[in-house]
Amino acid sequence: MLVYDTGPRHGSFDAGRSVVARYLLASGYRDIDTVVVSHGDADHAGGLPGLLAEIPAARVIAGGEAPAPGQEPCFAGKGWEWDGVSFAFVHPPPGRAASGNAGSCVLRVSAPGGSVLLPGDVGVAVEAALLRRDGAALQADLVVAPHHGSRTSSSPGFVAAVGARYVVYSTGHRNRFGFPHPDVAGRYRVAGARAFDTGREGAVVVRVEPGTGMSEPMGWRRRSAALWRTPANDSPDQRPR
């Protein structure tokens, strides 16, 4: 099993321990094969210690700044296969470690039933470099929008090259940044991608099965319908950026 990013830690709240680990344990998992931490920002890496305190992982792969002791770096060309499912990093280039968002591990997961692109927080400069190197390597049925749907990411060329049927925006409810930005949401909509926003719908679940392909994603609030779990209809507090 692979876990990509672990959520934040804010004060006494630890998403790695209280959300990710609880979900995995309830699903019957008692160990993790690989954790990928896209980069060092707290909202992606903050929950790692809490997660590992609850569930051991055979290895941790990290992007951005130099990995901590015991962690491996990610780089384009690094990959592996489990049970017919291929995992391949397409960024960062080997030997060109970058800090911050630009150093995010961009991971493509492909199986006989479909493919997923996990791009961390890369921005338009990295997207342009990826398009120059091999735009075809970005194609995926589902993409998690880079940088939560910020206007600094998801350039028109990137959206076209990915050609996703589904886009997931990893956001917080009524987040102060206004993610996803309307321009970004418009690009994916025009490209034909159906959108799912975790800030409105909770955890988004999708299944990929050989022979039947990728199921339509479903938000947890719809899957576990109850009055207090229905998608929020109110809009963010602040202007999108």
TORPA-605339 format. One record per residue (C-alpha): x, y, z. Coordinates in steps of 0.001 Angstrom, whole numbers, padded with zeros to 6 digits, always signed. Each point is the difference from the previous one (the first is absolute). Layout:
BEGIN
XYZ ...
This chain:
BEGIN
+000000+000000+000000 +001131+003542-000762 -000883+003201+001850 +000634+003262-001864 +000252+002956+002424 -001164-000091+003579 -001928+003207+000658 +000850+002726+002512 +000740+000273+003669 -001397+003071+001755 +000446+000214+003750 -001633-003050+001554 -001593-001104-003280 +002066-002441-002045 -001574-001147-003268 +002514-002815-000405 -000926-001521+003330 -003648+001004+000322 -001222-000289-003600 +002326-001987-002274 +001020-002635+002537 -003542-000374+001361 -001377-000550-003511 +002687-002547-000895 -000360-001924+003248 -003786-000098-000381 +000536-001330-003536 +002125-002853+001309 +003499+001274-000799 +002673-000604+002623 +003062+001057-001982 +000899+002204-002972 +002324-000980-002831 +000930+003566-001050 -000815+003529+001116 +000692+002773-002510 +000242+003506+001445 -000220+002296-003014 +001958+002814+001691 +000641+001524+003380 -002927+002446+000359 -001876-000597+003234 -003334-000710-001699 +001602-002914-001860 +002637-001263+002433 -001184+001077+003442 -001876-003217+000716 +002874-002342-000872 +001353-000594+003544 -003503-000580+001346 -000818-002467-002774 +003215-001959+000488 -000575-000101+003757 -003227-001902-000674 +000889-002077-003084 +003540-000998-001023 +001180+000607-003570 +002649-002011-001829 +001323+003145-001706 -000589+003719-000284 +000711+001923-003220 +000112+003789+000262 +000329+002974-002331 +000974+003599+000458 +002795+000599+002465 +002575-002678+000779 -001798-003047+001389 +000306-000700+003699 +002118-002950+001159 -001583-003242-001103 -001947+001629-002835 +000678-000402-003729 -000142+002803-002586 -002444-000105-002881 +001199+000666-003556 -001227-000496-003545 +000641-003535-001199 -000361-001557+003436 -002866-002451+000191 -001228-003464+000854 -002883-002396-000604 -002353-001749+002405 -002503-002619-001170 -000200+001437-003512 -000249+003619+001205 +002844+002286-001116 +001317+002940+002026 +002289+002464-001768 +001386+003375+001058 +000167+002591-002781 +001463+002855+002094 +002433+001278+001240 +002801-000763-002467 +002826-002170+001366 +002728+002010+001674 -001985+003259-000046 -001541+000148+003444 -002201+003047+000475 -001428+001377+003205 -003607+000843+000768 -002858-000535-002401 +002281-000323-003034 +001602-003085+001516 -003264-001891+000420 -000013-003677-000882 -002263-000369-003042 -001212-003602-000053 -001975-001762-002716 -001824-003191+000968 -001293-002194-002815 -001909-003265-000004 -001905-001966-002656 -003195+001795+001060 +001230+003600+000113 +002664+002501+001029 +000446+002746+002597 +002387+002985+000097 +001101+001325+003411 +001938+003268-000549 +000403+001471+003485 +000298+003792-000089 +001912+000520-003257 -000603+003306-001770 -000132+001133-003605 +003821+000076-000396 +000292-003675+000908 -003042-000812-002126 +001692+001658-002984 +003167-002026+000607 -002025-003214+000189 -001715+000841-003283 +003362+000607-001667 +001471-003253+001275 -002917-002333-000744 -003543+001312+000047 -001366-003444-000859 +001265-001314+003356 -002510+002235+001772 -003138-001590-001456 -002351-001277+002684 -003649-000852+000505 -000031+001829+003321 +002203+002862+001186 +000263+001613+003401 +000232+003673-000968 +003502+001355+000692 +000250+002302+003016 -003629-000545+000996 -001337+001814-003071 +002069+003168+000425 +000209+002360-002979 +003800-000474+000147 -000495-003537-001364 -002110-001952-002525 +001127+001952-003055 -002045-000522-003176 +002741-002150-001530 +000222-002186+003091 -003773-000509+000192 -000082-000941-003698 +002922-002437+000277 -001461-001802+003014 -003385-000325-001707 -001651-001214+003183 -003593-001161+000235 -000044+000980+003665 +001756+002700+002021 +000155-000005+003800 +000631+003233+001887 +001573-000680+003374 -001338+002962+001990 -001306+000941+003412 -003600+001031+000573 -000338+003780-000469 +003774+000216-000372 +001397+003530+000202 +001784-000310-003349 -003206-000619-001924 +001344-003215-001555 -000695-001090-002638 +000495+003253-001895 -002871+000652-002458 +002406+000236-002960 +001453-003413+000810 -003417-001553+000548 -001068+001453-003347 +002957-001546-001832 -000734-003481+001257 -003711+000440-000658 +000605+001092-003610 +002373-002942-000428 -002835-002335+000986 +001195-001046+003455 -002613-000576+002689 +001019+001731+003224 -000017-001282+003575 +000955+002323+002864 +000940-001480+003371 -000935+003262+001717 -003598-000556-001089 -000236-003769-000252 +002432-001363+002562 +002340-002848-000890 -000304-000980-003661 +000023-003746-000675 +000689-001569-003393 +000555-003633-000937 +001933-001421-002951 -000794-003557-001048 +001494-002009-002876 -002606-000540-002667 -002457+002541+001375 +002259+003064+000116 -000199+002950+002351 -003156+000557+001987 -001507+003451+000217 +001478+001709+003075 -002307+000480+002955 +000307+002439+002874 -000274-001432+003496 -002863+002320+000911 -002079-001448-002832 +001112-003549+000684 -000951+000299+003682 -003019+002232-000479 -001237+001828+003065 -001263+003515+000565 +003246+001168+001585 +002114-001569-002770 -001686+001488-003061 +002243+002116-002265 +000368+003581+001156 -001650+002652-002135 +001643+003068+001476 +002938+001682-001712 +003496+000826+001300 +000525+002977+002250 +002671+001691-002081 +000713+000806-003596 +001593-002922-001922 +003651+000344-000861 
